[in-house]
Amino acid sequence: MKGVSGLDLIHLQIMWSRLLSVVEEQAQTLVRTAFSTAVREAGDLSAGVFDLQGRMLAQAITGTPGHVNAMAASVGFFLEKYPIGNMVEGDVYLTNDPWLGTGHLHDFTVVTPVFRRGDAVALFASTSHVVDVGGRGFGPDARQVYEEGINVPIMPLVQAGTMNRFLLEIVAANVREPLQVEGDLYSLIACNDMGRRRLDAMMTEFGLQTIDGLAQHIIESSRRAMLDEIGKIRPGVYENAMRVDGYDRDLDLVARMTVGEDGIDIDFTGTSPISGYGINVPITYTQAYASFGVRCIVGASTPNNAGSLAPIRVSAPAGSILNAQPPCAVSARHIIGQMLPDVVLGCLHKALGDVVPAEGASSLWNPLVMGGHGVTGDDDYGDAMPFTINLFHAGGTGARPGKDGLSATAFPSGVRSTPVEINETIAPLLVTRKEYRIDSGGAGHNRGGTGQVMEITHAEGAPFAVSTMFDRIRHPPRGRGGGKQGLRGTVTLASGPSLRGKGRQPIPTGDGVVMNMPGGGGLGDPLTRDAGRVADDVRDGLVSRQAALDDYGVVIGDDGTFDEAATAARRRQG
């Protein structure tokens, strides 16, 4: 950096690293204090620190790209309505507006200004997914955002240290789990306050009156590092498209990536128009996951902040499903939005070749499960405990260059699966089956990650409802470089009949729901996979003996080992 000594640069790097630890502690405070299992167990959250211009300087590792990168834009909207000069010490602001926050009403974003000796020095922001916001409940059935729950515009949650009790009462009166939701709002306040205290201690330790100099170093260093990485890609235009299930009709996600000296532009012109259901995506969420797809390959070691995000520019036509305008329903925007990294990676594959993984299950399999009066129509719920719970689970990821895909792992969201024991403790549910789904990972030199099978019933035998938000049922994850596609997902009643992949559906008395989650696509020719690895997969219950023979040309004996001579002969036959 011009005019800065080597010692100064070391000092700045130490402070930058310290800032990263500050936001990680901020996020862990949210995890420890959250009421919702989505945050406490799955890590469906974000946390970060921003300068007074609203630029994200550091984000916590804990959290999801959809939250973090959308929140990076959200803070600017807060400052437009409440300029930093109008804020005072002790203020806290919030919203769950999908177009000003992170894409749907179930995410509350909270912004807290930090003051030091009377002057504003920074802002902390955090987001968490709450279990309920009223309306139809989390799911894709609504036709307009008004049906999806309470919408809180950007407003004070705390003013000069005084809680806005009127707002809390309004929220509590509109949700099914008022204790959990109110508790999560307090956890967001605590999360940002921890960041404020740790930043104040850091500034005292380093003798800082402002972080403006550090902010400029972070932004400029990250921007240059990202541009250097982009400069290694052959300039040009690279296109890719993906067809997904949609709600009532197939949808096409079409990307055109232009790589130039000043960055990467991703244009989603040609993508399907908005849906009449709640799977539409606000542009900030589209930008969040599309840019994350780039960051997975390009500049992956550069910290995520406003500087490293700036060279990646994402656009989609207004009125397309990736730039839905109010009052479109957007509750289940993650179904489509979480497909975007795979679409972008397909573009990068054409630019960079075999450094890109195959497609995976991508979007979460996270049903909302509900029980109580009227939830299942005329079926009598009796005296069973009413409940609402969101379960977080996932299929398999695509095979990676040099490695198999990850089984039952959420990518790109990165959230953890909610433990069965936790779900069964806080809701009257019984998970009677949870196991890897054999043969679901696409065959390849590197195998796709394996999906999983889950069967859920009501512990008291009562009827309940499930709001399904699943994709990859009609259109499975595609393999790459000769690898085969992963297995499609299915959702059925335990008694056998099929259920729809999207929408609220009743589960009759004594019945259950079975989710067969998709596996990831394979990478490379399956006939080149080491036969010993195939035999290991068979012994581990990930691949059947028949699939070992049909897909990999590997003959497995009764003892679980492969027959070398028979395998060689089979593979010669192709």
Number of C-alpha atoms within 10 A of each C-alpha: 10 4 6 8 10 10 9 12 13 11 13 17 15 11 17 18 11 15 23 19 19 24 31 22 20 31 28 19 19 29 27 13 17 28 22 25 24 24 26 20 20 20 26 27 29 31 34 29 32 24 23 22 14 22 21 29 28 28 28 24 19 21 26 23 26 28 28 29 27 26 29 29 21 25 26 19 17 22 18 10 11 15 13 18 10 8 20 18 16 16 18 28 21 25 24 25 22 28 22 22 30 31 29 29 28 27 25 26 28 30 30 29 25 28 17 16 7 9 13 18 20 25 24 29 32 32 34 30 25 27 26 27 25 22 16 17 24 32 25 26 25 24 17 16 22 15 17 26 22 21 19 16 15 21 17 21 24 18 16 12 12 12 16 14 11 10 15 15 12 12 19 18 13 15 20 18 19 19 12 18 25 18 16 26 22 16 21 31 23 17 29 30 21 21 28 24 14 19 24 17 13 16 16 12 9 10 9 13 13 15 16 15 10 18 22 15 19 22 21 15 16 23 20 15 17 26 22 16 15 22 17 11 15 12 15 11 16 18 20 19 19 19 19 21 20 22 21 12 8 12 19 16 22 21 27 19 21 17 21 17 14 13 20 23 19 25 19 25 16 15 22 18 18 21 22 17 23 28 30 31 31 30 25 27 31 31 27 28 29 31 26 25 24 22 21 14 17 19 18 14 11 17 21 24 23 22 26 24 24 17 20 22 16 20 18 22 16 15 17 22 30 30 24 25 18 14 11 23 31 32 30 26 25 24 27 24 28 25 28 29 24 29 22 26 25 25 25 24 19 14 19 15 11 17 14 22 29 34 32 37 40 31 24 27 25 19 23 21 24 24 25 21 17 11 19 21 13 8 17 15 20 11 10 17 13 16 16 21 22 21 19 21 24 28 35 34 35 38 35 24 16 12 15 25 29 23 24 26 25 23 24 25 23 18 24 21 20 20 14 14 11 11 18 14 10 12 18 20 25 19 18 13 13 15 13 22 24 20 25 29 38 38 34 27 27 29 36 40 34 34 33 25 21 18 19 19 25 23 15 14 17 23 25 30 22 24 24 25 26 28 27 27 20 15 17 24 34 24 28 25 15 15 24 26 28 36 30 21 26 20 23 18 19 17 12 12 9 13 19 17 25 26 20 25 17 22 24 19 17 15 19 26 25 24 25 24 31 36 42 40 37 36 34 23 20 23 21 13 18 13 23 14 14 29 23 15 18 22 16 12 15 20 23 18 22 15 17 22 16 15 18 24 25 30 27 24 11 8 7 13 17 22 14 14 10 14 18 14 13 17 15 10 8 10
